[in-house]
Amino acid sequence: MAARLKVFVTSDGLTDYVVAASSRVKALAAWGAQQDLFKTGGARETDDPTLVKAASAQPGEVLRRPADSKAALAVLAKPRPAKPKAPSQAALRKVAALEDRLATLADRRNAAMSELDAARSALDAREAKMRSRFEADAARLRDALREARSGLD
């Protein structure tokens, strides 16, 4: 069952706007209102037969006419959506320059990481060599100490 349509009117002082909708919320949405015009007294339900007949013939469409006149109602043209603005050539050049800088920084980082990896490998090799030398020296000293103890007993 279709909802019963009511006719609502609002005005901006120069133009009256009329819509047939099933609720106040839907009327506000049709008008594109950001606040509750009914609460502030800026909109109202009407039972004017001329307005009811015209609005009911086109439910959901916003009709307009000069404020406080008996002129014929006309369909309010819907605003065209704004075309997305294309980026300027300067912005495109700036993006390209920043991308180049990022690529250069990435190359420099990769080179630095390679140098760090090489230095770490060299340090690891040096540590392993020193560790084996110290372990050999420690083993030799332990053996000498054992021999000295066994000679004292």
SVG drawing of the C-alpha trace seen along z (x, -y; Angstrom):
<svg xmlns="http://www.w3.org/2000/svg" viewBox="-9 -38 114 74">
<polyline fill="none" stroke="black" stroke-width="0.4" points="0.0,0.0 1.4,-3.3 2.0,-5.9 -0.5,-8.8 1.1,-11.9 1.0,-15.2 1.9,-18.5 4.5,-20.7 5.5,-24.3 8.6,-26.4 9.8,-29.8 13.1,-31.6 11.3,-35.0 11.5,-35.2 10.3,-31.8 7.8,-29.3 8.8,-25.6 6.2,-22.9 6.6,-19.1 4.3,-16.1 5.9,-13.6 4.9,-10.9 6.7,-12.6 8.4,-15.8 11.8,-14.1 11.3,-13.2 10.1,-16.8 13.3,-18.2 15.4,-15.7 13.7,-16.8 14.4,-20.4 18.0,-19.6 17.5,-21.3 20.2,-20.8 18.0,-21.8 14.5,-21.1 12.5,-23.9 9.3,-22.6 10.8,-23.1 11.8,-26.7 8.5,-27.6 10.1,-27.9 8.0,-25.1 4.5,-23.8 1.9,-21.3 -0.7,-22.8 -4.2,-21.9 -4.4,-24.5 -6.3,-22.7 -4.3,-24.2 -1.0,-23.3 -2.2,-19.8 -3.4,-19.1 -0.2,-20.3 2.2,-18.6 0.3,-15.3 0.6,-15.0 4.4,-15.0 5.2,-13.4 8.7,-13.9 9.4,-16.7 10.0,-20.2 7.8,-22.8 8.4,-26.5 6.7,-29.8 7.2,-33.4 6.6,-33.9 3.0,-34.7 1.7,-34.7 -0.9,-32.6 1.4,-32.0 1.6,-28.5 4.0,-26.1 7.1,-25.0 9.4,-22.1 12.6,-23.2 15.6,-22.3 18.0,-20.0 21.5,-21.4 24.0,-19.8 26.7,-17.9 30.0,-19.9 32.5,-18.6 35.6,-17.2 38.4,-19.6 41.4,-18.2 44.8,-18.6 46.8,-21.5 50.0,-21.0 52.0,-22.5 50.5,-20.0 51.3,-17.1 54.9,-18.3 55.2,-18.7 53.9,-15.1 56.4,-13.8 59.2,-15.7 58.3,-14.2 58.0,-10.7 61.5,-11.2 62.8,-12.3 61.2,-9.3 62.8,-7.0 66.2,-8.6 65.7,-8.3 64.7,-4.6 67.9,-4.0 70.1,-5.7 68.4,-3.7 69.0,-0.4 72.6,-1.3 73.1,-2.2 71.4,1.0 73.8,3.0 76.8,1.2 75.4,2.0 74.9,5.6 78.5,5.8 79.9,4.2 77.9,6.5 79.1,9.5 82.7,8.3 82.2,7.7 80.6,11.2 83.6,12.8 86.1,10.8 84.2,11.8 84.2,15.5 87.9,15.3 88.7,13.6 86.4,16.1 88.1,19.1 91.5,17.6 90.5,16.8 88.9,20.3 92.1,21.9 94.2,19.7 91.9,20.6 92.1,24.3 95.9,24.1 96.0,22.3 93.6,24.8 95.8,27.7 98.9,26.0 97.1,25.4 96.1,29.1 99.6,30.2 101.0,27.9 98.4,29.2 99.1,32.8 102.9,32.1 102.2,30.7 100.3,33.7"/>
</svg>
